Amino acid sequence: MIEFDLQKRLVSRHGELAFSAAATIRAGERVALFGPSGAGKTTLLRMLAGLTRPDSGRLVVGDEVWFDAARGIDLPPQRRRIGLVFQDYALFPHLTVRGNLAFAARTPARVDELLALMGLEALANRKPDTLSGGQKQRVALARALAWEPALLLLDEPLSALDPALRSRLQQELLRVHEALKLTTVLVSHDLAEVFRLASRVIRLEDGVVTGDATPAELFLTRQAAGRFRLAGEVLAIRDEDVLQIASLLVGGEIVDVVLDDDEAAQLRVGQRVTVAAKAFSPLVFPAGD
């Protein structure tokens, strides 16, 4: 069980931000932190890791207090049982794959176990600059697991990969999560990835939690019969003849919506919006057909 209630004053591109987030994460959950850029997702991940110090609050993992401002407790990252994977992998370039894992593992047996688990045995003696992006990501994940962490933290680890490789590694993450019974917190901007990897989503906006539910409950809430809602962001608003068109980013895809004058007057570029529509008999077919 992980419980946190953390606060911090931040300076963002939009000015000063009062970050405040609280939640309880059960052992074995796969939690995604989702929201627009600057919402505080990575800040929260860094607070859990001990890389950013909150101004106030408390963080408890199991029966161990990792942070308590009132009591002056702030465990350094090396004393927290975390595995952390960054977007840029952060591998040691002068070490082999085995050497990168051995740096974090307690025993050689743990290194051998992870090489086998992640399918890296054939790459054990190669250095990072000879590996593909997908191979580097698997090494970074294996090194994070070498600590035998109580909490696995992933900061958009797959965003730099092409869609096909990202899909394969998402499946790999799910397999490893189940095999090792991990508790995982993932930062992602990709709705498809959130639906695939997360059993629960904590949505952050302007430094505060605005939603906490399963992906389906948060993004596909149904109102009346046949009505659905999706979260989106306004990319552009333009005039075309007598019409006004809003281009929205919805689930990683750009969707154009016709607006009336009243709707257009309420919207601005960068604004978060809800897209709702009736769907009595939608057509669903594989992409490319």
C-alpha positions as CSV (number, residue, x, y, z in Angstrom):
1,M,0.0,0.0,0.0
2,I,1.3,3.5,-1.0
3,E,-0.2,6.6,0.5
4,F,0.8,10.1,-0.4
5,D,-0.5,13.6,0.3
6,L,2.1,16.0,-1.1
7,Q,2.2,19.8,-1.8
8,K,4.7,22.1,-3.5
9,R,4.9,25.6,-5.0
10,L,6.0,25.2,-8.7
11,V,7.0,27.7,-11.4
12,S,5.6,26.6,-14.7
13,R,5.4,28.2,-18.2
14,H,2.0,29.6,-17.1
15,G,3.3,31.1,-13.9
16,E,3.3,29.9,-10.3
17,L,1.5,26.7,-9.6
18,A,0.3,25.3,-6.3
19,F,0.7,21.5,-6.7
20,S,-1.3,19.3,-4.3
21,A,-2.0,15.7,-4.8
22,A,-3.2,12.9,-2.6
23,A,-4.1,9.2,-3.3
24,T,-3.7,5.7,-2.0
25,I,-2.3,3.0,-4.4
26,R,-2.9,-0.6,-3.6
27,A,-0.1,-3.2,-4.0
28,G,0.0,-4.6,-7.5
29,E,-1.9,-1.7,-9.2
30,R,-0.9,-0.2,-12.5
31,V,-1.5,3.5,-12.2
32,A,-1.1,6.0,-15.0
33,L,-0.6,9.7,-14.3
34,F,-2.3,11.5,-17.2
35,G,-2.9,15.2,-18.1
36,P,-1.6,18.1,-20.2
37,S,2.0,19.2,-20.2
38,G,2.8,21.2,-17.1
39,A,0.1,19.5,-15.0
40,G,2.5,18.1,-12.5
41,K,2.8,14.4,-13.6
42,T,6.6,14.2,-13.7
43,T,6.8,16.3,-10.6
44,L,4.7,13.8,-8.7
45,L,6.8,10.9,-10.1
46,R,10.0,12.7,-8.9
47,M,8.5,13.3,-5.5
48,L,7.7,9.6,-5.1
49,A,11.3,8.8,-6.2
50,G,12.9,11.3,-3.8
51,L,14.4,13.4,-6.6
52,T,12.1,16.5,-5.9
53,R,11.4,17.5,-2.3
54,P,7.8,18.5,-1.5
55,D,7.2,21.6,0.6
56,S,4.8,19.7,2.8
57,G,2.9,16.4,3.2
58,R,3.6,12.8,3.7
59,L,4.5,9.6,1.7
60,V,4.2,6.1,3.2
61,V,5.1,2.9,1.4
62,G,4.0,-0.2,3.2
63,D,4.9,0.4,6.8
64,E,7.9,2.7,6.0
65,V,7.7,6.5,6.0
66,W,9.6,7.8,3.0
67,F,8.7,11.5,3.5
68,D,7.1,13.4,6.4
69,A,7.6,17.2,6.4
70,A,6.3,17.6,9.9
71,R,8.7,15.0,11.3
72,G,11.7,16.0,9.2
73,I,11.8,12.6,7.3
74,D,13.0,12.6,3.7
75,L,14.6,9.3,2.6
76,P,17.2,9.8,-0.2
77,P,16.5,8.0,-3.5
78,Q,19.1,5.3,-2.8
79,R,17.2,4.3,0.4
80,R,13.8,4.1,-1.4
81,R,12.9,0.8,-2.9
82,I,12.1,2.2,-6.4
83,G,12.9,1.3,-9.9
84,L,12.9,4.3,-12.2
85,V,12.9,4.3,-16.0
86,F,13.4,7.6,-17.9
87,Q,12.5,8.4,-21.5
88,D,16.2,8.7,-22.4
89,Y,17.1,5.3,-20.8
90,A,20.0,6.8,-18.8
91,L,22.2,3.8,-19.3
92,F,25.9,3.9,-18.4
93,P,27.6,4.0,-21.9
94,H,31.0,2.6,-20.7
95,L,29.3,-0.6,-19.2
96,T,28.0,-3.6,-21.0
97,V,24.4,-4.7,-20.7
98,R,25.5,-7.1,-17.9
99,G,27.5,-4.3,-16.3
100,N,24.5,-2.0,-16.3
101,L,22.4,-4.6,-14.5
102,A,25.2,-5.6,-12.1
103,F,25.6,-2.0,-11.0
104,A,22.0,-2.2,-9.5
105,A,21.7,-5.8,-8.6
106,R,22.5,-7.3,-5.3
107,T,23.8,-10.6,-6.6
108,P,25.1,-12.1,-9.9
109,A,22.2,-14.5,-9.8
110,R,19.7,-11.6,-10.0
111,V,21.5,-10.3,-13.1
112,D,21.2,-13.7,-14.8
113,E,17.5,-13.9,-13.8
114,L,16.8,-10.5,-15.4
115,L,18.8,-11.2,-18.6
116,A,16.6,-14.3,-19.1
117,L,13.3,-12.6,-18.1
118,M,13.9,-9.7,-20.5
119,G,15.3,-11.8,-23.3
120,L,18.7,-10.0,-23.1
121,E,21.1,-13.0,-22.8
122,A,22.4,-12.6,-26.3
123,L,23.1,-8.9,-25.7
124,A,24.8,-9.3,-22.3
125,N,28.3,-8.3,-23.5
126,R,27.3,-5.5,-25.8
127,K,27.5,-1.8,-24.9
128,P,24.5,0.6,-25.1
129,D,25.7,2.4,-28.3
130,T,25.4,-0.9,-30.2
131,L,21.8,-1.4,-29.2
132,S,18.5,-0.4,-30.9
133,G,16.0,1.9,-29.1
134,G,13.9,-1.1,-28.1
135,Q,16.8,-3.0,-26.8
136,K,18.0,-0.1,-24.7
137,Q,14.5,0.3,-23.3
138,R,14.5,-3.4,-22.2
139,V,17.9,-2.9,-20.6
140,A,16.7,0.2,-18.8
141,L,13.7,-1.7,-17.5
142,A,15.8,-4.7,-16.4
143,R,18.2,-2.4,-14.5
144,A,15.2,-0.7,-12.7
145,L,14.0,-4.2,-11.7
146,A,17.4,-5.2,-10.4
147,W,16.8,-3.3,-7.2
148,E,13.8,-5.5,-6.5
149,P,11.7,-2.4,-6.1
150,A,8.6,-1.9,-4.1
151,L,7.5,0.7,-6.7
152,L,8.3,0.9,-10.4
153,L,8.2,4.4,-11.8
154,L,8.1,5.0,-15.6
155,D,8.4,8.5,-17.0
156,E,7.0,8.2,-20.6
157,P,9.5,5.4,-21.3
158,L,8.1,4.4,-24.7
159,S,7.3,7.8,-26.2
160,A,10.5,7.9,-28.4
161,L,9.7,4.5,-30.1
162,D,7.8,3.8,-33.3
163,P,4.2,2.6,-32.8
164,A,4.9,-1.1,-33.7
165,L,7.8,-1.3,-31.3
166,R,5.9,0.6,-28.6
167,S,3.1,-1.9,-28.8
168,R,5.5,-4.9,-28.4
169,L,7.2,-3.3,-25.4
170,Q,3.8,-2.4,-23.8
171,Q,3.0,-6.1,-23.9
172,E,6.4,-6.8,-22.4
173,L,5.7,-4.4,-19.6
174,L,2.4,-6.1,-18.8
175,R,4.1,-9.5,-18.8
176,V,6.9,-8.4,-16.5
177,H,4.4,-6.6,-14.2
178,E,2.4,-9.8,-13.7
179,A,5.5,-12.0,-13.4
180,L,7.0,-9.9,-10.6
181,K,3.8,-8.7,-9.0
182,L,4.9,-5.1,-9.3
183,T,3.2,-1.9,-8.2
184,T,3.7,0.5,-11.2
185,V,3.2,4.3,-11.7
186,L,3.4,5.4,-15.3
187,V,3.5,8.9,-16.8
188,S,2.0,8.9,-20.3
189,H,0.4,11.4,-22.8
190,D,-0.8,8.5,-25.0
191,L,-4.5,7.5,-24.3
192,A,-4.1,4.2,-26.1
193,E,-1.1,3.4,-23.9
194,V,-3.0,4.3,-20.8
195,F,-5.9,2.0,-21.8
196,R,-3.5,-0.8,-22.5
197,L,-1.1,-0.5,-19.5
198,A,-3.1,1.1,-16.6
199,S,-5.8,-0.5,-14.4
200,R,-6.3,3.0,-12.9
201,V,-5.7,6.6,-14.0
202,I,-5.0,9.7,-11.8
203,R,-5.6,12.7,-14.0
204,L,-3.8,15.9,-13.1
205,E,-4.6,19.4,-14.3
206,D,-2.8,22.6,-13.1
207,G,-1.2,20.7,-10.3
208,V,-4.3,19.1,-8.7
209,V,-6.1,15.8,-9.1
210,T,-9.2,16.2,-11.3
211,G,-10.0,12.5,-11.8
212,D,-9.2,9.1,-10.3
213,A,-10.8,6.0,-11.9
214,T,-10.3,3.2,-14.4
215,P,-9.5,4.4,-17.9
216,A,-13.0,3.5,-19.1
217,E,-14.7,5.3,-16.3
218,L,-12.6,8.4,-16.7
219,F,-12.6,8.7,-20.5
220,L,-15.6,6.8,-21.7
221,T,-18.3,7.9,-19.2
222,R,-21.7,7.3,-20.7
223,Q,-24.5,9.8,-20.1
224,A,-27.8,9.0,-21.8
225,A,-28.3,5.9,-23.9
226,G,-25.9,6.0,-26.9
227,R,-24.0,9.0,-25.7
228,F,-20.3,9.0,-25.1
229,R,-17.7,11.5,-24.0
230,L,-14.0,11.8,-24.7
231,A,-11.4,14.2,-23.3
232,G,-9.6,16.4,-25.9
233,E,-7.5,19.5,-26.4
234,V,-8.1,22.4,-28.8
235,L,-5.2,22.6,-31.3
236,A,-6.6,25.2,-33.7
237,I,-9.8,27.1,-34.6
238,R,-10.2,28.4,-38.2
239,D,-12.8,29.8,-40.5
240,E,-13.8,27.9,-43.6
241,D,-16.3,29.8,-45.8
242,V,-19.3,30.3,-43.4
243,L,-18.2,27.6,-41.0
244,Q,-15.8,27.6,-38.0
245,I,-13.8,24.4,-37.5
246,A,-12.0,23.3,-34.3
247,S,-9.1,20.8,-34.7
248,L,-9.0,18.7,-31.5
249,L,-6.4,16.2,-30.2
250,V,-8.5,13.2,-29.0
251,G,-6.7,10.1,-28.0
252,G,-3.6,10.9,-30.0
253,E,-5.6,11.6,-33.1
254,I,-6.6,15.0,-34.7
255,V,-10.4,15.4,-35.1
256,D,-12.1,18.3,-36.9
257,V,-15.4,19.5,-35.4
258,V,-17.8,22.0,-36.9
259,L,-18.7,24.8,-34.4
260,D,-21.6,27.2,-34.2
261,D,-20.9,30.8,-33.2
262,D,-21.7,30.3,-29.5
263,E,-19.5,27.2,-29.3
264,A,-16.6,29.0,-31.0
265,A,-16.8,31.9,-28.7
266,Q,-16.2,29.6,-25.6
267,L,-13.1,27.9,-27.0
268,R,-9.4,28.9,-27.2
269,V,-6.3,27.1,-28.4
270,G,-4.8,24.9,-25.7
271,Q,-8.1,24.5,-23.8
272,R,-9.1,21.1,-22.5
273,V,-12.5,20.1,-23.7
274,T,-15.0,17.3,-23.6
275,V,-16.2,15.8,-26.9
276,A,-19.7,14.3,-26.6
277,A,-21.8,12.7,-29.4
278,K,-24.6,10.3,-30.0
279,A,-23.6,7.0,-31.3
280,F,-26.6,4.8,-32.1
281,S,-24.9,2.6,-34.8
282,P,-21.2,3.5,-35.1
283,L,-19.1,1.8,-37.7
284,V,-15.9,0.2,-36.3
285,F,-13.4,-1.4,-38.6
286,P,-9.6,-2.2,-38.7
287,A,-7.3,0.7,-39.7
288,G,-6.2,0.4,-43.3
289,D,-9.3,-1.5,-44.5
